[in-house]
Amino acid sequence: MASSDGKLELRPLGNTGLKLSCVGFGASPLGNVFGPVSEHDANASVLQAFRLGINFFDTSPFYGGTLSEKVLGKALKALGVPRDEYIVSTKCGRYAEGFDFSAERVTKSIDESLARLQLDYVDILQCHDIEFGSLDQIVEETIPALQKLKEAGKIRFIGITGLPLDIFTYVVDRVPPGTVDVILSYCHYSINDSTLEDLIPYLKSKGIGVISASPLAMGLLTESGPPEWHPASAEIKSVCRAAAAYCKEKGKNISKLAMQYSLSNKDISSVLVGMNSIIQVEENVAAAVELVDVGKDDETLSEVEAILKPVKNQTWPSGIQKS
Ligand code: NAD
């Protein structure tokens, strides 16, 4: 059996040449999206993540109305390490005040993000939740604007994010090959919903890197449950609650099981999990290391899959609805 030697695995991201830690640090919690997080806890979480081998940090101007970018920027600076030792992605087009994927807005947005992050460039700039905009505008206006930012050296790679999976093929099929470097999908490669799997061969064939976010289904697969704003149906929430309670009763942790489930697919370059404490960082890194050294708990996983079966692959609406 392969051994981790206690190290977090690095995985290539499509054709970018980047190697991302298989566990990525989702910084939306640093924008107080899942409840208040002190600056001390935010800094300590980022520091511990980096120490344990996490090199990939994701944020957005939308998270906490720019707070996440500011807090992450400060914490990364405090690491005091060369810039090429960590990989940062942020986003554009979604803001506290609404969506705007115009070339003018995203071009201004990157300068604002770089200032908040205290960086000269970001590794990846992603159009954030494109299902809320016009996909044709993304193809014809937003991505060409991002290409100019690439040429200007403000960003290294271009990505798109969102919930429905068909948005990715729509855009990738309509831009020149190699234009979209990365896609970020969320809530579609967790124990309760694994529909991203069907899209992976297409993305691989195009050399597009795959980041899968929200392995804990934005809190559904945690003992404490999801936040108030979680968009899942009452049925999904109640079935996931039952699964979490079952694990707890058995002395198991549903979040660890969920992390290991997502990490098991090696075509996913990084499993992006939102973290706001040293304990969560340590637990999620340990889950990845243990997966390599020991393997996952297949018995509990199949029991949990059986509990989740009634809602398997059920999702919720997102974006401008098609009539
Ligand atoms: P997630 O599934 O990662 O869940 C995060 C929640 O789980 C938080 O409340 C966190 O505190 C908690 N948690 C983390 N580790 C835990 C552990 N070991 N035990 C118990 N609870 C734990 O959902 P997320 O944060 O929404 O997604 C991860 C990241 O992915 C985000 O922070 C963001 O960077 C990115 N993301 C991007 C998009 C997009 O671009 N549209 C959408 C969703 C997420």
Residues whose N, C-alpha, C, O or C-beta is under 5 A from the ligand:
A	BS01	NAD	G26 A27 S28 P29 F34 D58 T59 D129 T161 G162 L184 Y186 A213 S214 P215 L216 A217 M218 G219 T222 S255 L272 V273 G274 M275 N276 Q280 E283 N284
